[in-house]
Amino acid sequence: MDLEGALRRKTMKAGHRLLVLVLATVAIWAFWQVRTVAIPVLLGVFIASVTVPPANALIRRGMNGALATTVVWLGMVAGIALLVLLLVPVTQAGISDLGASVDQFGVTLQELATKVGLGESRVADLTEQARQWVSDESGRLAGEALTGVRTTGEIVIGAVLALVLAIYFTHGGAHLFGWLTDLAPASAREPIHSGGSVIFHVFGRYVRGVAVVGFVDGFFIGLALWILDVPLAIPLAFLTWIGAFLPIVGAFLAGLLAAIVAFVAKGWLVALIVVAVTIAIQQLEGHILAPQIYGRALDLPAPVILVAIALGSTLAGIAGAFLAAPLVSAAVALLQHRSPPPEPGGAPPKTLGDTGDAPAKN
């Protein structure tokens, strides 16, 4: 009897996993059919995971929900505007310096080519071929990056919809989630509440963790570039921070771009120093900083992240690549059937409206 019971439990467990796999496949298919709407909704939840905690903090201090939402979003807009105003002049000056370095680098290449027996006409032909290759590859990559987006209008409409939904989720997301949950049978409401809490928690922890880790990477890499007098140090530091939202791939591309700029402007020795500094910072981040910030809830193997990003970019372009890692993390957390670890100073929420990680109530 014990053997039969164990066999029955294993069969049920295997059936449960197969059912989860089938449901996940159906969900991906359904997502693909309505991706034009589904991606903005996911982006809205993603953004709301950043704006909800400060909004709820203001509400706990006595501010009403509408005013708290307004203050948070006006603060975000003001911060983005200030960042743009600070970056534009520095970027323009850096590009001017880099342009002079590119001209000098071209002269150096021509001198080197002459020494190895290549004539000026051959060098000109190779240069033109290289420029044509870069132009063709840029167009191809841009086309692949926008896979799933048929027109520029879809990008604009999707971005506007995501922002509008994020504002609404900040102000009344808990009520909307409660309304949707009440549509389900009574026996399923608690699991839906629990699952929604896990997903929102993972999204919030992911975006806050990436922001902190990316800031640390960008700060120290930018500091190294500034000390080495490499042009575009501040814009490259900002790109490093942005690249952190695309795990592994973004860090590699940002470091490669910084090394190329350093090589063109200062030579191979400075470029090697930049590469060494970038690798050292990323190793410290990956082994010390990131595990402490992300925790086990987002501890995914590198191959899983790479495959998720590849699938996300194939299905939904740039937005899919950025959302791939947090979506996989949320899926893993749900499959583990356990609540996420509590934030410092509080227990994990039972619903989306119970703690600072929840959308603000009206």
N, C-alpha and C positions, 0 to 999 in steps of 0.2 A: 504493500500500500504506500509506503513511504517513497518507493521508487516511482510509482505511478504519479504520486503527488508532485514529486520533484520534476518529472517529465512534463506534467501538465503546466506547472509554473513556468518552466523554460519555454514551452510552446506559446503560452500566453504572452510572455515577455517578448519573444521573437515576433509574434503577431502584432504586438503593440508597436515595436520598432518599425515593422513593415508599414503599418498604418500611418505612422508619423512621416515616413519617407514618401508615401503616396500623397499625403496631405501637403507636404512641402512641395512636391512636384506640381500639384494642382495650384498651389498658391503662387509659385513662380510663373506658371502659365497664365494665370489670371492677372498677375502683376504686369506681365508683358502685354496683355491685351489692352490694359487701361493705363499704361505707363505714363502717358501725357498728364494724367490727373494724379496717379499714385506717387510719382516722384515728388511733385510739389507738396503733397500731404506729408510724406516722410521728411522732406526738408523742413517743413513747418514744425513738425514735432522735434526735429533735431535742434532747430534754432530755439524753440521754446524751452528745451532742456537747459539752455543758458540763461534765458530771461526770467524763468519762473522763480528760481531761488532768490534773487534780489527783490523781485516783486513781492514775494511772500514775506521776506524780511521787513519790507516797508509796511506791509499790512499788519504784521505783529507789533509794529511800533505805533499803530493807531491810524494809519492812512487807509482810506477806502480803496477798493480794488481798481476802479477806473483811474484814479489819480496815480496809484502805484504803477500801473501799467504804462501810463503816459510818461511818468518820470523815468522809468527804466528805458523805454524806447527812445525818448528824446536824448537821454544820456548816451545810448549806443550811437545814434545818428551824429551827435556832436563829436564823439570820440573818433568815429570813422572819418568825418570831415577834417578834424584836426590832424589825423594821421596822414591824409592825402596832402594837406597843405604843407606838412613837414617833409614829406617824401619827394614831392615834385621838384622843388629847387635843387635838392641834393642829387637827385637822379639826373637832372639836366646837366649839372656841373660835372658829374661823374662820366656821363656819356661823352662830353666834350673832351675830357682828359683821355678817355679810352679811345676816341677817334684818332687822336694824335699818336697814341701807342700802336694802334692798328697800322697806321701808315708806316711807322718806323719798323714794325714787325714785318711788313711786306718787303721793305727795302732789305732787311736782314735775310729774308728767305731768298730774294733774288741774288744777293751776294753769295749765299751758300750754294745755290743752284749753279751759279757760274763756276764755282770752285770744283764742283763734281762733274763738270762738262756739259751742263744743260744750257742751251742758248736762250736768249731773252724771248724769242718767239715761242719756244717750247714751254717756257715758264708761263707765258701769257696764256697759252692754250690750256695748260693744266689748271691755272687759276680760274679760267672761264668754266671749265668742266666742273671744278669744285663748286663754284657759285651756282651753276645750274643744278647740280646734285642736291645742294642744300635747299634750293628753291623747290625742287620737286618733292623732296622728302618732307619739307615743312607743310606743303599742301596735302600730301598723303596723310601725315600725322594729324593735321587739323581735321581732315575728313573722318578719320577713324575715331578721333576724340569726340566728334559730334554724332557718333552712331546712335540711331534711335531718335534723333531730333531732325525733323524734316524741314523746318523753316526757322528763320531767325525769329519770326513772330512767336513760335512755340517757346523759345527760350525766354523771351520777354514776358509772355503771359504766364509761363510757369514760375518765373522769379517773382512776379507781382503776386500770384496766388499763394506762393510759399510764404511771403512776407505778411500778407493779410491773414492767412491761417495762423502764423506764428503769433501775431498780435492777439488774435482771438483766443488761441490756446493759452496764452499768458494770462488773459483776463478771465476766461470762462471755460477753460479746458476740463476742469473737474466736473462741472455740471454736464458738459457734453458727454464725457466718458461715463458718468453715472446714468445718463439717459440711454446711451447705447447698451450699457450693461443690463439695464432693466428690461430691455427688449428680449433678452435671453431667458431661457427657463430658470426657475429659482435655483435648481440644483447646480447650474453652471455659472451662476453669478460670482460666487466666491473665487473659483479658479480663474475666471476672466479678470476679476479685480487683481488677483495675485500676479497673473501673467502680465497685465498692463503695468503694474508696479515694477516688475523686474525689467521690462523693456525700457521704461522711462528712466529707471535708475541707471541702467547700463549706458543709455544714450548720454545722460547727464554726466556720469563719471568719465565717459570716454572723451567728450568734448572738453571738459575741464582739464582732464589729464593731458590731452594732446596740447592744449593751449599752454599749460605750464611747461611741459617738456620741450615744446617747440620754442618757447620764449628763452629757455635756458640755452638751447642749442644756438638759436639765432644771436643771442647776446654775446656768447663767448666766441663764436665764429666771426661775428661782426667786429668784436674787439680785436681779434687776431688780424683781420684784414686791415683795420684802421692802424694798428701798430706797424704793420708791414707797408703801409701807405699804398694799398691797392685801391684803385678807383671803384666807385659804387659799393663801398663797404656797407653803408646803411641799407640801400635797397637789397643787396644780397643777403643781409641779415634778415630782412623782412621776408624775402622769398624762402629762406630757410625755415622761418616760422610757419609760413603758408604750407611749405612742403611737408611739415610734420603731420598734416591732416591726411596725407597719403602715405601710410606707413611703408617703410623700407624703400619703396620706389621714389617717393618725394625727397627723402633725405639724400639718396644717391644722386638724383638729378641736381639738387641744390648744391651739393658738394662739388659735383662735376663742373657746374657753371662757375662756381667760385674759383676753381682751379684753372679753368680756361681763361677767365678774366685776369687772374694773377700771372699766368704764363704770357699772355699777350702784353700786359702792361709792364711786368717786372722781370720776366725771364723764367727759365726752368727751375732755378734754385728756389725762388720765392713760391713758385707753384708747388714744388715738392713739400715745402714747409706748410703751405695751406692744406695740402692733402693729408699730411701727417697730423696736423692740428684737428682737422675735421674728423679723421678716423678716431683719434684719441677721445674727442668730445663725445662722439656717437657711441663709443665703447663704454664710457663712463655712464652715459645716459641709459644705454640698453641694459647694463648689468647692475646699476645702483639706483639711478633716479627713477626710471620708468616702473620697475617692479614695486617701488614704494608708493608711487602715485596711482598707478592703474589697479594694483592688487590682482588677485587671482581671477576676478570676474572678467578681466580682459586679457588674460594670459593665454594667447593663442600662438601655436607654433608658426614660425616664419613661412613655411610652405603653404599652410592653410591661408595665411593672409595674402600671399602672392596669388594663389588660385582664386581667392575671393575677389581681389581687385581686378584680375583678368576677366572673370565672369561679369563683374559689375560694369566694367567699362564696355564689354561686348554687348551687354543687354541694354545699358542706359547711358553710355557715354561718360562724360566727366562726372556728372552727379552720381552715377552708379559706382564709379571708382571711389569717390569720397565716402559714400554710404556703405560700401561693402563691408569694411571691417567692423563698424558698430552693429550692423545687422547680423553678421555672423556671430559676434560676441553675444548679442541678445538671444539668438537662436540657441547657442550653446548653453547659456544660462537657463533657458526654458527647458531644454532637454535634460539638464541635470536635476530638475525638479527640486530646486532649493532657492530660498530667498537670497537676494544679494546681501553682502556684508553691510552692516549699518555704517552710515556716515558718522564722522566724529561728533559726539554729543547727542546722538539720537538713534532710535531703533528704526529698522526698515519699515516703510509705510505699508499699510494694508490696502490703501487705495491711492489713486493719484492725487487726492486732495488732502492728505493727512499731514504732510510734512513740507519742509522747504523745498523738496524736490518735486512738488506737485504744482499744477496750474493753479493760479490764484482764484479764489472764489469771488463771485460777484458781490 
